[in-house]
Amino acid sequence: MLRSTAALLREYGASATSIDRVLAHSGAPRGSVYHHFPGGRTQLVEEAVRLAGSFMAGVIDTAMQADDPVEAIDTFFTVWRDRLVESSFRAGCPIVAVAVETNDEAPQLVRTAGAVFAGWQDAFTALFRRHQIPEDRGRRLAALIVAAEEGAVVMGRAQQSTEPIEAVAAEIHDLLIHTLSTTRPATDTVSRP
């Protein structure tokens, strides 16, 4: 049910992700919803957001194993581009789907989405710190990367094209190369006796 909820959030948004739609998508019996999710739809959506956030955090962690931070970020953008293409531009980010909707009856959903984005930003900040980018600059770069990726996914869906995400990925790539070249200590080329 959680995977179905995340998939439906990606494609239809939070308001359109009803319990009936989740049951139809997952094939789960109706009674299982309230057995496993006594908080009902709100709990189901919140846990699906956490699951989707954890999945992408795993993708980020895997990308961060690269020795080159630029390669890690390139991989992050490639994953999103591929997700757009595989879904025929129908599926976006389930975290955004929850974050952009008014959830007056369940304000914790926006807080959960915010925590997921903050976790991604923390992971990228740690990556940049390992590569001698100062903490404050690393946090700003991390926020830019997450915001640029999410915006590019939204634009890609709307335009039915990978062009926005490819353009953003190329600019971020160039920015990181420049940033790393100006923050890394220069190699000492003077030979010492």
Beta strands, then each sheet from edge to edge (+ up, - down):
end
